Amino acid sequence: MQYLKDSVSTVIVAMGFLVNTTQAAPPAKASVTPLMTQPLADYPGKEALMVTVEYPPGASDPVHRHHAHGFIYVLEGSIVMQVKGGTEVTLTPGQTFYEGPNDVHSVGRNASQTQPAKFLVLLLKNTGAPILVPERK
């Protein structure tokens, strides 16, 4: 009887280990580094914001809006971008992407599961407005 109890305990422990090691890791998150903010004197109530975004391998963004003109320039790695109604594109260093103030950014992710990616973003937006607004489903 003790053998059966020990065997059941071993199976339960092994199943717990299997469940814990096969659960998906939480999705990798982008890292945003502000570089500068500049009021645009010729455009009252507007500012330019420049940031870098680093995607770890496999990272992606939630669907969102910027309510800004967004200019993207890829520095390292490869990223996938798409706005709602647009074509999904894969960009590599030196390539660019644009999002308008009314666009919904439906795809933003690292194209690689093994290599990081980094890009520069210039946003022309209302003064003090958030960088990103999650899109409600």
N, C-alpha and C positions, 0 to 999 in steps of 0.2 A: 504494500500500500504506500509506503514511504517513497518507493521508486516512482510510482505514478504521480504523487504530489510533486516530487522534484522535477519530473519530466514536464508536467504542466507548467510549473514555475519557469522552467527554462524556455519553453515555447512562448509563454507570455512575455518574458523579458526580451527574447529574440524578436517577437512581433513588434514590441514597442521600439526597439532599436531600428527595425526595418522601416516603420512608419516615420520615425524621426529623421532618418537619413534619406528618405525618398521624398519628403515634402519639398516642394519648390522653394527655392530661396526667394526672399523678397526682391522685387524688381530693383535694379540699380537705378539710382537717381542722378539727375544732372546736377552739376555744380555751377553756380552762376557767380561771376566775379565782376562787380561794378568797376569800371575804369574811369568814367567821367560823366558828369551831368553839366549841361551848358544851356542856360536860358537863351532863347532865340529872340533878341531884341526886335528884329524886323517882323516877328510873328508873335504879337502879345498873347500871353497865355500858353505858349508852346515852349517845349524844351527838347534838346537832343540828349539821349542817354546811350552810352556805349558800354557794353558788357562783353565778357567772354563767357562761353558756355562750354563745359567739358562733360562729355558723355562717357562714362565708363563702358566697358564692353557690355553689350546687351541693353543699355539704358534707353528709356523712351520717356516722352512727355505725355501728360494727359491731353485730351482735346481741349483747346483753349482759344482765346482771342487776345489780341494786344491792344485793340482800339488805337492803333498807331500805324504809321508807315514803318515797316520793318525791313531792313537791309541786312542780309546774312552773307558772310564771306568765310569759306571753309579754310582753316589753318592747317589742321592735321586730321588724318584718318578719312573716314567716309561716313556721310550722314544721308538719311532718307527724309525728304520733306514733301508735304502736300497740303494744299488748302482745299476746303470743301468745294467740289465741282471742278477742281483742277487735276492735273496729271501728277502722279507720284514720280518724283525724280530722285536719283541717287547722285550726290555731289561729292567731289573729291577736292583736295587742296587747290585753291585758286578759283574755284567755281562759286557762283553767287545764286541767291534766291531772294525773292521779294514777296512780302505780304502787305496787303492794304488794310486800312483801318476797319473795314467791314468784313474781312476774311475770317473764317473759322479755320484755325490751324489744326487740321484733322490728323496729320501724321508728322511726327518729329521724333526720330530715333537714330541710334547708332546703327550703321549697316553691318557692323561686325560684332560677333559674339566673343571675340578674342582680343581685339585691339581698341584702345580708346580713340575718341574723336574730339576735336576742339574747333570752335568757330567763333567769329566775331559778329556781334549784333549791334546795329545802330538803329535806335528807335526814335522817331520824331513823333512826339506825343503831347498831350495836354500836361501842363505843369503839375507835378505831384501825383499824376495818375499812376496806378499800379502797372508794373511791367507786364503782368499776365493776369487774365481773368479766366478761371475755369469755365468751360462751356457746360451748361446744364443740359441733361439729356431729356 
